[in-house]
Amino acid sequence: MSDAEKTPEKDQVCQTPPVCEETKPETTRIVKAGPSVKTYIPKTMDLDEFKKLPLTQQKKLMKHELWVQRADELKEIKKQKKKQVRKRRNQRQAQEAAETGMSRCSLKRQKLETQENSNIGFVLDMAFDDKMDEKEIKSISSQVMRCYSANRQAAKRVNLHMTKLHGKLRERFDTAMPHHVGWSSDHVQMHEKEYLELFDKSDLVYLTADSPNVIESLEPGKLYVIGGIVDKNRYPRLTLNKAEEQGIAHAQLPIAKYVKMSTRKIMTVNQIFEMLLKFIETNDWKTAFMDVIPQRKFKNEDEEPIKGDEASAEDSSDSSADD
């Protein structure tokens, strides 16, 4: 046997990998530690006074101060996002102006002049003032403002009414949102009276996620009521009970028929309103839902229709408005 054919015994052993039991790799759990109350320096009181507090009070104060600090950071992030949105909008409008040779004001005026009236009515029922706290009042007023803006920008506007505008919400409009007095009556009308005092009961349809009825189309001459409340589902069946007590028709939107939702989600008043505007423009429910509902709320990316009994009353427009 030649030297080339000779192979050291230990090399032969190395050519065959050792057989060993499969072991799971060790995992290290990373815990993000927060500040310790023992080393925390308070922002709103003297350190010596802070140390004299009971431990539970120290922790409570520390938690509150950290929350306030984080809230300020989130506020700044939100401010920067709004700034970017305004910048993109201004760029888009400037491009449109350059392409048409018209100023932005002229383009807006032209759009309003050519805007069609769908002759379909919507009512924002603002009678739930006593069921919202200050933060929720602020939120619903912003949602109403977005509804007005969406109606101005829509290809086909609707006859939009706010009814039973009173109390804290009325006060907020008069103080924090004084510009509402200049809103066009073609795009919103505000009333202190309840809708039953203004419109024929037979023309009203209350849109509520709890209704067993599913709406398939929107009829000219009808007025569709959207509950103007931010309640995080604290008041189940609130709008359905109101519609039944008043003896008016009620229905939910056919969201479950066209898209799969991950869970029962909260829909804002302006999202419901924008979906309805999009349906009026396209006469296509799926397009209306897909264009408005945030993508994170879908169960998966292929929006197959829900079949069978999965279509539940999770899809309409309480303005807590559930979906």
C-alpha positions, 0 to 999 in steps of 0.5 A: 500500500502506498503512502498516499493510500494510508490514512491516519486513524484519527483522520478517519474518525474525524470524517464521521461526525459524532452522533449526539442528542439534539439539544435546544439552543439556549435562549436568553430572555431580555428584560427591559428594565425600567427606572428603579424607584430607589434611584429615581429623581422626581421632576415635580417635587424635592428629592427629600420630600419624595423619599419621605413618601410611602413606597407605593406613593413613590411608585405612583408618582414615578409612573405618572411622571414617566407617562407625562414624559412619554406623552410629550414625546408622542405628541411631538411625533404626532406633530411631525407626522401632521407636518409631513402630511401637510407638506405632501398635500401642498406638494400635490396641490402645487403639482396640480396647479402647475399642470392646470395653470390654475391656483390652488384656490381656483382649483378648489373653487372649480371642484366645489362648483362641479361637485354633484349632489347625491340627494342622500342625507346623513345625520350625525346624532350628537345627543350623547354629550352626557356619555362622554368625558372631555377627551372623548368630546375632543375626539368626536369634535375632530371626527365631525370636522373630518366628516365636513372636510370629506364631504367638501372633497367628495365627488358627490356630496351628501346632505349632512346634518348635525342634530342635538348639538348641545352641552360640552360639544356645543361649547367646544365648537364655540370656543376651540373650533370657532371657525365652524361658523364659516362652514358651508351649509351645502356641506353641513347644517347644525341643529340644536333640535333632535332629528325627529323634530326636523325630519319625517320618521319614515325617512330615517334609518339608524346605522348601528352594528347591533342591528340584525338588518343589513343594508345593501344600497343607499336610497335618495331621499332617505336620511341615514343616522350615525351615532355621534359618540366615542364610547369604547363599547361601554354602552352596548346596543345604545343606538339600536335601543334608541332606534327601537324606542323611537320606532325608526328603521335600523340597519348595519353596513355589509362589511362582513359580506365583503371583507374579513376583519381580524376582530370586532374593531372600533370604527370612528364616525368619520371612517363610517362617513367616508365609507358611505361617501366612497360607496356613493361615488363608486357604487361598490361596497368592497371598494368603499371598505377597502379604501377606508378601513385601515389595513391593520384591521383586516384578518389577512391580505386577501380579502375573501368574503366571509361565508356562512354565519361569520357575518355578524353585527360587527360592521356598522356605525355606532360611532363608537362604531363597531367593526 
